[in-house]
Amino acid sequence: MNRCLSIALLFWSVCSLTIADDRPNILWLTCEDNNVNWVGCYGNPHADTPNIDQLAKEGFQYMHCYANAPVCAPQRSTWITGVHAISMGTHPMRSRYPIPHDKIKYYPDLLKEAGYFVGNDRKTDYNIGGRDDGSPWDTKKTDWESLKNNQPFFMVINSTQSHESKAFGDVNQTKRDPQNVRLAKYHPDIPVIRKNYAHYHDAVKKMDSEIGTALKKLEESGLAENTIVIHNSDHGGVIARSKRYLFNSGTHCPLIIRIPEKFKHLRPGDPGSKVDDLVSFVDMPKTWLDLCGAEKPDYLQGKVFLGPNKEAREYHVSFRTRMDERCDNVRAVRDQRFLLIRNYMPYAPWGQHLNYLWRMEATQAWEAHHRAGKTDAITGRFFGTKPPMELYDTHQDPDNVHNLIDDPKYSDDVNRLSKALDQWQREIFDAGLLPESEVVRRSEQSGKTIYEMVRTKSLYDVEALQSAASTAVEQDPANLDQLYKNLDSDDDGVRYWGIVGLFNLQPKHEVDLNRVRACLEDSSHHVRVMAAWILYRDGDRQAAQKCWNELLESDSYASLKIFNVVDWIGDGIEPYRASMKKCNFSHNGYVDRMKEYMEIH
């Protein structure tokens, strides 16, 4: 019996070793903040990316790969879990709200369970509370000898050379002629912007050099024949109106995968080919787990896009909410051709001042050019408020400057994409259907994480909130009775969308100001803020200012929204200065950033 057991164990050990040897190593070479327009193999003749271009010749170039979030923290939150950040409550920039770590593992945890050595060098920024970002990794540095001795491995190497910060600073010392750049159609053709493009091209070239160094080290270590190489950026960017926005410029990312001969059964075609499959960033963790033979838990929200277990994708969805100190709320859904954007806060301008973004000389020059009255309908649109809905034909209009939403020729596409977005929001429990601090308040009061709270219908009725939000965004006066009905709801979230709907109709359509005035006493501070704004626009500034000042002085959880509203109105801060100075509600430090911008000391 013992002899039989020993033979069985030996057989199992040999089989296990063989399986391990047949599993690929994965080297994931990520970079930051650049869309496809900065990479030569994607068609920009002025791009200088020889190493990435060569990798595309040796591998497979994906032509329709898109980020779910157009900024690092929520996107990397989505990556590390395989769950959309907006499904967990980790979608607001640098918020670090907790998730149920007993229910959601990080994908490197699952890889380790499958026998992989996992490393990350060294960007994390997962935006998740309750767990140290470095905890799932075996190493945070690249040691090729160690990787050789710890196969199979999954290693992430992140280049910071193309980060937005690299586009800051002096733009007059570029290594290329500023005339040799390709401007986006939404940017005015002025010298400073051309110079900033050239400056960032220099940064991307440095990033490409780091990619080349990693590939060379892989070859020298003798690991290339066992290693799948992946390269992509973490989202789009980086000159203003790209990073942080749901247009192509903020979400359309390079993705190149090289698969060695040993694993040719995983290849989507012949080396050097272009792949037209639609790939969403949320698909990546599930795909990596599948390629490595690791467990793929049911909570994963992506699809496998590579290999024999490939799953078809029809639509991709991306999201934007608060970006640093600036409030916003946007969703986008797309197929390979059309991009539909739904703006839940159309009153918030695209180009609202963001302290970090305004460090860039191109942003400052663009704003000055606009203020001087020199922009046109396309180059000046960035500084205006948004329509409730946008539709772009990305084949004909890759810069997304011609909104087709009112063209009846595309009504079927609008309906199709809108239904797909609605279904997605219900399926993933969209946690952004209320203002951030309202969601946090519900979560804290319930004692549940946001992930758990939004999946509890009595605490967060996704369908009811989605319906109320849709009615508010439509801006249809035929919805007035429904909006008033929503104001009477027991759910303060439905009431919030009721008052937002009235705001969206005013001043083009008359609204019942008595109903609005009653909302100044609502239990939801966000309802009060929007009700006061309606009164302000109707001329009762005293009532509005009184409401906002009282909320600020009581450290309201809606304080950041009030700072934003006052700035959007543009009538000055003097009536609020004293109250703003007294306000101690932090909102993760972003209230102080608004104070800095407004020069409140």
URRA-V196333 format. One line per field, one symbol per residue. ss: DSSP state (h for helix, s for strand, l for the rest). phi: phi as a letter, one per 40 degrees, with the letter a starting at -180 (. if undefined). burial: I if it has 24 or more other ideal C-beta (glycine too) atoms within 12 Angstrom, else O. A space follows every 50 residues. Layout:
ss=???
phi=???
burial=???
//
This chain:
ss=lhhhhhhhhhhhhhhhhhhhhlllsssssssllllhhhlhhhlllllllh hhhhhhhhlsssssssllsllhhhhhhhhhhlllhhhhllllllllssll llllllhhhhhhhlllsssssllllllsslllllllllsllllhhhhhll llsssssslllllhhhhlllllllllllllllllllllllhhhhhhhhhh hhhhhhhhhhhhhhhhhhhhlllhhhsssssssllllllllllllllhhh hsllssssllhhhhhhlllllllsssssssllhhhhhhhhhlllllllll lllllllllllllllsssssllsllslllssssslllsssssslllllll llllllhhhlhhhhhhhhhhhlllllllllhhhlllllssssslllllll lllllllhhhhhhhhhhhhhhhhhhhhhlllllllhhhhhhhhhhhlllh hhhllllllllhhhhhhhhhhhhhllhhhhhhhhhhhllllhhhhhhhhh hhhhhlllllllhhhhhhhhhlllhhhhhhhhhhhhhhllhhhhhhhhhh hhhlllllhhhhhhhhhhhllllhhhhhhhhhlllllllhhhhhhhhhll l
phi=.ccccccccccccccccccccccccbbbccabgbccccbdcchccccbbc ccccccccbbbccbbbccbcacdcccccccbgbddccbgbccdfbfccbc ccbbccdcdcccccgccbbabacbfcgbcgacdcccccabbcbccccccb ccbbbbbbcccbcddcccgcbcbccbcdccbbcccccccbdccdccdcdc dccccccdcccccccccccccgcdcbbcbbbaccicibcdgbdgbccdcb bcbcabbbbcddbcccccicdgcbbcccbbdcccdcccccccgccbcccc bcbcbagccdbcbcbbbbaabcbfcbcaabbababcbbbbbbccbccccd cccbdcccccccccccccccccgbcbcccccdcbccccbbbbccccbccf bbcbcccdcbcccccccccccdccccccfdcbcbddccccccccccgbcd dccccbdcbacdccccccccccccfbcccdcccccccccccccccdcccc ccdcccccbcbcccccccccbcccccccdccccccdcchccccccccccc ccccfdccdcccdccdcccgcgbdcbdccccccbccffgcccccccccfb b
burial=OOOOOOOOOOOOOOOOOOOOOOIIIIIIIIIIIIIIIIIIIIOIOIIIIO IIIIIIOIIIIIIIIIIIIIIIIIIIIIIIIIIIIIIIIIIIIIIIIIII OOOIIIIIIIIIOIIIIIIIIOIIIIIIIIIOIOOIIIIIOIOIOOIOOO IIIIIIIIIIIIIIOIIIOOIOOIOOOIOOIIIIIIIIIIOIIIIIIIII IIIIIIIIOIIIOIIOIIOOIOIIOIIIIIIIIIIIIIIIIIIIIIIIII IIIIIIIIIIOOIOOIIIOOOOOIIOIIIIIIIIIIIIIIIIIIOIOOII IIIIIIIOOOOOIOIIIIIIIIIIIIIIIIIIIIIOIIIIIIIIIIIIII IIIIOIIIOIIIIIIIIOIIOOOOIOOIIIIIIOOIIIIIIIIIOOIIII IIIIIOOOOIOOIIOOIIOIIIOIIIOIIIIIIIIIIIIIIIIOOOOIII IIIIIOOOIIIIOIIIIIIIIIIIIOOOIIOIIIOIIOIOIIIIIIIIII IIIIIIOOOOIOIOIIIOIIOIOIIIIIIIIIIIIIIIOOOOIIIOIIII IIOOOIIIIIIIIIIIIIIOOOIOOIOOIIOOIOIOIIOIIIIIIOIIOI O
//
